[in-house]
């Protein structure tokens, strides 16, 4: 399996960097939205606290996705 991108007919690769950044961004946004909704509505936290946790978890999720995409 090729993790860097798709192979073309001549054997060169393309699209690897864009796929990684899209994966990292998606992972960060989904984690941030999840923790925001959990904090705000399930745990009845304040808006400021929910946003802070969302930013923190989004950053951590981006870091984990970046580490996984470079393995």
Helices and strands as residue ranges (DSSP letters): E 6-7, E 13-14, H 16-37, I 38-42, H 47-69
